């Protein structure tokens, strides 16, 4: 196992254990993250704040691993984000939505580039329609 895999595994463990300090230390001070809902986030503080919002809206959030890959200084994880929305959900607009009480299980993929033992670039991929639909915040699409 290489450095990229070790850092990605440390990040996942910190998320599961709600360990804010370890989570923050996984990222370089000038790291950049790319998210489907908030776009580009620059800096350790912006990225960790983004992730902390998931803890606030889903205190039981966890990651179910599917497959893990490593190629040089890049680690890739595929799996599911699972949790129950029992806290307010922060939106990119700054607004919040009250808890729905609904459970989610949304497929996700994370790609992280690691340099010097820290994540310098992290791409988060998940389907926003699936996420909002499972929370009951979108009308279900039906086929006729």
Steps between C-alpha positions, in 0.01 A plus 500: 500500500632839403477844654189601302306198626616557858383863498165416339440223755593741783251754359221241482569384857497862622164554328354184654632590846402870469862595575522861379869548580617190314269581211646849466858368516430275199485811278779734393445863603448596133307187395225531241180295498245469222144424608179445303299735721737781601748495215865575573610540862847636571689442824494252787244703698250526213523127426466389861208739555329342199545153651394612849162607355431132424557418869262776604221386267566126540677428831498126420653547151744226401672370190433150369803394298458345160832500320829673576777577254842660507718614212817685594400801713126463430247304708147425381211373711161388374216428737191642665441791736240381752325697771180638648414867458427602859658847490456805279647469152715793388460605138766668283281813505550533876143394572418195710226241464350339811577133560286257303565197722563295185784258442726524200730256324666687215771360274817707509851508362797688645828564320780649707850606395753481785830683524724508805252297706210741443213518254561782253205434270175318578217436255166405660242339272141422596164539331322805642165389357533164676605673824214752500251238379583262785457787745154562354600847383423439131197364329565143403529461125279229360498344159175461314 
